[in-house]
Amino acid sequence: MELCISCMNEMPEGGFDICPICGFSRSEYVPEKSLVPVGKLLDGRYYTGRTVYTDVFGASCIAYDKIMKRTVLVRQLIIDKDSLFYDIVTQDRKEYLSCQQERFMRVYQALASVDSPYTEKIYSVKPWGNRAYAVKKYQMPITLKSFISSSGSQSYDNSVRLMYPVIALIKRIHEKGIYHGMINALSCVSYGEGFVLREFPGVRIAYKDDAGSSNDMSINKMQDIKSFLTVLLMLITGSEEPVMPLEASAMPGYQDIPGDIRDFITDVICGRTEKDMASASYVMKLLYGFGDAEVSGVRSSEYRMSSSLEEIIRDKNINVTDYGASFDKV
């Protein structure tokens, strides 16, 4: 049985080049050498297809699980092209590869434990030779950059509504000592309603026995918040590339942002805010009306949430408390 490397549907017999289901032409697909090999059986179980997403930390490809008989997304750790194609490594690289493999395993095991409807479902994570891979539920998303390109700028209210799942997930992973590390218009994707975070390319986990981990995590969490607000600003102004607040001030929608929120976004992006204020809880408090921070001296219990947020809460089974939001298991 031959499968289309793009949609993983069975190809008809007779050596067809173009898939009759999705129209993909295998002969025209030329993958980069540094990515996951196409048409190979990974770990004796996953038939790999085309690469759908790549960054400096790894690559994700569509694949077919022979045992469960379903299409999945395989995220593979790629340190460099040698670590991908060769199982024999020199002794001076062995320890480095082992550390990277352990980090990858820890991160995806931790992510698999995050109870949130806004993160990708992780089926398994496993070491493989000098490398490691995670198997996730496959869905075809629309990137935020593509959304902006086709839909243009969004109102402030709609932008905040669409980005709620992203900040909710950031809050969850930060509570577990994880940061994302590469929040941008390509890692924010939509599967239908609102945006979620795809991949965790730069993720790290802070452990109590790691020297300086507490300070490092504070810095990295702030970077996640800065990146989130940058993407939010892109959505409001309709810019397909990151913009600084001064540049954004002349763009559509910018002046519709409430003044105190506009000032906060400017301070965070320009690095003029305290790290305690640049937290997911504080952002949720400021944008949505709940969290464990205060805005202008108003306690969470006295802060009225918007009607659009109330609608989100009803739809997503979110329990709102003075300390943030939690999610009922689906």
Wavefront OBJ file of the C-alpha trace (Angstrom):
o trace
v 0.000 0.000 0.000
v 1.429 3.369 -1.048
v 0.318 6.510 0.763
v 0.246 10.123 -0.350
v 2.993 11.903 1.607
v 0.794 15.001 1.925
v -2.617 13.721 3.089
v -1.745 10.086 3.994
v -4.640 8.708 1.948
v -4.030 5.511 0.008
v -2.781 6.049 -3.522
v -4.341 4.005 -6.357
v -2.277 1.225 -7.876
v -0.379 1.929 -11.065
v 2.281 4.407 -9.964
v 0.198 7.576 -9.859
v 2.273 10.687 -9.137
v -0.546 13.094 -8.306
v -2.815 12.277 -5.363
v -6.468 12.078 -6.493
v -7.590 13.229 -3.037
v -5.491 16.332 -2.342
v -3.803 16.922 -5.717
v -0.291 16.783 -4.237
v 2.510 15.915 -6.681
v 5.293 13.910 -5.072
v 7.714 14.451 -7.963
v 7.568 18.215 -7.404
v 8.286 17.969 -3.677
v 11.974 18.498 -2.886
v 12.556 18.459 0.872
v 15.597 20.098 2.413
v 18.282 17.632 3.443
v 18.157 18.847 7.034
v 14.517 17.854 7.498
v 12.823 14.569 8.325
v 13.332 12.048 5.473
v 10.171 11.439 3.428
v 8.645 8.018 2.835
v 10.589 6.299 5.639
v 9.348 4.150 8.488
v 10.212 5.915 11.727
v 10.908 3.520 14.586
v 9.215 0.744 12.628
v 5.799 2.324 13.124
v 5.323 5.796 11.595
v 5.400 6.270 7.825
v 6.724 9.808 7.371
v 5.355 12.309 4.882
v 6.117 15.889 3.966
v 7.434 18.348 6.535
v 4.753 20.851 7.550
v 6.683 22.988 10.041
v 10.341 23.490 10.855
v 12.517 25.752 12.984
v 16.009 25.679 14.446
v 14.965 23.192 17.130
v 13.263 20.529 15.077
v 10.840 19.590 12.348
v 7.271 18.326 12.279
v 5.970 16.079 9.552
v 2.683 14.437 8.727
v 2.865 10.679 9.300
v 0.740 7.538 9.343
v 0.611 5.363 12.451
v 0.583 1.763 11.186
v -0.547 0.332 14.516
v -3.365 2.763 15.379
v -4.172 3.313 11.676
v -4.465 7.072 11.905
v -2.755 10.169 10.567
v -0.570 11.918 13.138
v 1.946 14.733 13.398
v 5.482 13.703 14.359
v 7.726 16.311 15.954
v 11.357 15.217 15.761
v 14.292 16.667 17.641
v 16.855 17.927 15.155
v 20.090 19.294 16.566
v 21.908 19.447 13.244
v 21.910 17.508 10.006
v 24.507 15.007 11.243
v 22.426 14.048 14.277
v 19.463 13.409 11.966
v 21.103 11.136 9.414
v 23.799 9.337 11.399
v 23.421 7.157 14.462
v 27.168 6.986 15.051
v 28.481 10.133 16.728
v 31.874 11.139 18.021
v 32.516 10.930 21.757
v 32.840 14.716 22.197
v 29.267 15.169 20.873
v 27.704 12.245 22.686
v 27.111 14.053 25.976
v 25.682 17.111 24.203
v 23.256 14.984 22.182
v 22.209 13.135 25.323
v 21.422 16.404 27.124
v 19.347 17.663 24.200
v 17.469 14.383 24.011
v 16.724 14.473 27.757
v 15.512 18.060 27.505
v 13.179 17.188 24.622
v 11.757 14.237 26.566
v 11.184 16.269 29.748
v 9.478 19.077 27.883
v 6.989 16.937 25.967
v 6.245 14.752 28.990
v 5.423 17.937 30.914
v 3.337 19.318 28.053
v 1.392 16.064 27.840
v 0.347 16.623 31.465
v -1.030 20.130 30.798
v -4.794 19.862 31.208
v -6.023 22.434 28.722
v -8.280 22.307 25.669
v -5.963 24.864 24.066
v -2.872 22.702 23.626
v -2.203 20.025 21.040
v -2.924 16.478 22.194
v 0.310 14.529 22.631
v -0.040 10.761 22.161
v 3.513 9.740 23.042
v 7.124 10.862 23.332
v 10.051 8.525 22.868
v 13.852 8.501 22.497
v 15.125 7.109 19.219
v 18.837 6.546 18.718
v 20.572 9.869 19.361
v 17.321 11.692 18.809
v 13.768 11.802 20.148
v 10.309 12.387 18.774
v 6.819 13.255 19.963
v 3.633 12.028 18.311
v 0.687 14.421 18.318
v -2.841 14.677 17.027
v -2.868 15.909 13.443
v -5.012 18.855 12.426
v -4.486 21.254 9.528
v -4.267 24.753 11.011
v -4.356 28.293 9.657
v -1.486 30.447 10.871
v -2.189 33.845 12.346
v -0.009 35.354 9.629
v -2.221 33.782 6.931
v -5.319 34.950 8.790
v -4.043 38.542 8.853
v -3.099 38.322 5.180
v -6.622 37.263 4.187
v -8.730 39.099 6.788
v -6.732 42.218 7.593
v -6.915 44.132 10.872
v -9.376 43.068 13.558
v -11.213 45.161 16.104
v -9.682 45.338 19.562
v -12.538 43.296 21.069
v -12.319 40.571 18.440
v -8.515 40.433 18.611
v -8.603 39.944 22.371
v -11.291 37.274 21.990
v -9.330 35.359 19.338
v -6.118 35.440 21.394
v -7.665 34.297 24.673
v -6.718 30.603 24.258
v -3.074 31.593 23.716
v -2.688 33.589 26.927
v -4.701 30.966 28.850
v -2.250 28.291 27.719
v 0.764 30.513 28.460
v -0.524 30.888 32.023
v -0.883 27.114 32.344
v 2.588 26.234 31.068
v 4.245 29.011 33.089
v 2.681 27.548 36.214
v 4.422 24.280 35.356
v 7.773 25.997 34.923
v 7.693 25.824 31.126
v 8.072 28.647 28.665
v 7.337 28.535 24.949
v 10.255 30.503 23.577
v 8.983 31.294 20.071
v 5.516 32.839 20.111
v 4.936 34.513 16.764
v 2.490 34.764 13.859
v 3.470 31.286 12.630
v 3.270 29.438 15.945
v -0.150 30.957 16.717
v -2.584 28.910 14.664
v -6.332 28.391 14.417
v -8.251 25.143 13.976
v -11.563 26.942 13.796
v -12.380 29.330 16.650
v -9.627 31.398 18.236
v -5.899 30.787 18.118
v -3.741 28.267 19.955
v -0.003 27.682 20.179
v 1.532 25.236 17.736
v 4.779 23.549 18.679
v 6.980 24.397 21.590
v 10.281 24.881 19.759
v 12.230 26.841 22.355
v 10.647 25.356 25.460
v 12.631 24.751 28.593
v 11.727 23.583 32.069
v 13.106 25.142 35.246
v 14.112 22.780 38.021
v 14.955 23.765 41.604
v 18.385 22.180 41.344
v 19.293 24.189 38.226
v 21.631 27.051 39.039
v 20.001 30.375 38.236
v 16.879 28.698 36.849
v 14.487 30.942 38.796
v 15.913 34.140 37.361
v 16.230 32.637 33.886
v 12.596 31.524 33.943
v 11.425 35.011 34.972
v 13.242 36.481 31.989
v 11.929 33.828 29.615
v 8.360 34.160 30.877
v 8.584 37.898 30.261
v 9.764 37.162 26.724
v 6.676 34.980 26.170
v 4.441 37.832 27.360
v 6.271 40.349 25.188
v 5.857 38.049 22.176
v 2.168 37.513 22.947
v 1.497 41.262 23.093
v 3.480 41.778 19.886
v 1.286 39.236 18.092
v -1.849 40.809 19.571
v -0.718 44.176 18.219
v -0.165 42.619 14.783
v -3.724 41.287 14.802
v -5.222 44.633 15.836
v -3.273 46.651 13.266
v -3.379 44.074 10.460
v 0.413 43.977 10.132
v 1.871 40.702 8.853
v 5.204 41.516 10.503
v 5.995 42.530 14.119
v 5.668 46.283 14.716
v 6.862 48.555 17.494
v 4.173 50.603 19.286
v 5.409 53.890 17.813
v 5.083 52.468 14.298
v 1.736 50.876 15.144
v 0.303 54.170 16.397
v -0.301 55.266 12.797
v -1.982 51.989 11.802
v -5.703 51.053 11.765
v -7.176 49.986 15.083
v -4.350 51.169 17.334
v -6.238 54.147 18.744
v -9.175 51.846 19.593
v -7.065 50.064 22.209
v -8.006 51.359 25.701
v -5.419 53.861 26.921
v -4.169 51.935 29.969
v -3.816 48.742 27.931
v -2.068 50.611 25.132
v 0.425 52.026 27.654
v 1.003 48.579 29.159
v 1.664 47.002 25.742
v 4.135 49.783 24.940
v 5.958 49.403 28.273
v 6.288 45.616 27.949
v 7.419 45.594 24.315
v 9.902 48.418 24.990
v 11.196 46.737 28.169
v 9.946 49.391 30.575
v 7.938 47.275 33.017
v 8.570 45.212 36.138
v 8.786 41.446 35.649
v 5.919 40.829 38.112
v 3.603 42.918 35.933
v 4.681 41.149 32.744
v 2.997 37.906 33.769
v 0.227 35.867 32.169
v -1.999 36.446 35.214
v -1.563 40.194 34.981
v -2.282 40.214 31.246
v -5.429 38.127 31.774
v -6.521 40.546 34.484
v -5.906 43.565 32.279
v -7.464 42.198 29.068
v -10.243 39.964 30.396
v -10.974 41.059 33.944
v -9.701 38.118 35.967
v -6.380 36.904 37.324
v -4.363 37.368 40.492
v -3.043 40.867 39.693
v -4.538 44.290 40.283
v -5.215 46.971 37.703
v -5.399 50.584 38.893
v -5.923 49.324 42.434
v -9.104 47.416 41.573
v -9.319 43.899 43.003
v -10.310 41.009 40.756
v -13.622 40.516 42.556
v -14.567 44.132 41.767
v -13.536 44.001 38.110
v -16.372 43.351 35.682
v -15.516 41.141 32.727
v -16.620 41.984 29.213
v -19.655 40.382 27.572
v -17.406 38.791 24.924
v -15.409 37.061 27.652
v -18.586 35.840 29.332
v -19.495 34.200 26.027
v -16.091 32.496 25.833
v -16.476 31.208 29.381
v -19.853 29.653 28.611
v -18.543 27.983 25.453
v -15.278 26.633 26.899
v -16.367 25.398 30.352
v -14.010 27.764 32.166
v -14.213 28.212 35.906
v -13.299 31.794 36.833
v -11.956 32.567 40.307
v -10.075 35.440 41.921
v -6.877 33.614 41.015
v -7.409 33.039 37.334
v -9.197 30.493 35.174
v -9.328 26.736 35.246
v -10.739 24.339 32.693
v -13.151 21.500 33.190
v -11.973 18.234 31.659
v -13.634 17.534 28.341
l 1 2 3 4 5 6 7 8 9 10 11 12 13 14 15 16 17 18 19 20 21 22 23 24 25 26 27 28 29 30 31 32 33 34 35 36 37 38 39 40 41 42 43 44 45 46 47 48 49 50 51 52 53 54 55 56 57 58 59 60 61 62 63 64 65 66 67 68 69 70 71 72 73 74 75 76 77 78 79 80 81 82 83 84 85 86 87 88 89 90 91 92 93 94 95 96 97 98 99 100 101 102 103 104 105 106 107 108 109 110 111 112 113 114 115 116 117 118 119 120 121 122 123 124 125 126 127 128 129 130 131 132 133 134 135 136 137 138 139 140 141 142 143 144 145 146 147 148 149 150 151 152 153 154 155 156 157 158 159 160 161 162 163 164 165 166 167 168 169 170 171 172 173 174 175 176 177 178 179 180 181 182 183 184 185 186 187 188 189 190 191 192 193 194 195 196 197 198 199 200 201 202 203 204 205 206 207 208 209 210 211 212 213 214 215 216 217 218 219 220 221 222 223 224 225 226 227 228 229 230 231 232 233 234 235 236 237 238 239 240 241 242 243 244 245 246 247 248 249 250 251 252 253 254 255 256 257 258 259 260 261 262 263 264 265 266 267 268 269 270 271 272 273 274 275 276 277 278 279 280 281 282 283 284 285 286 287 288 289 290 291 292 293 294 295 296 297 298 299 300 301 302 303 304 305 306 307 308 309 310 311 312 313 314 315 316 317 318 319 320 321 322 323 324 325 326 327 328 329 330
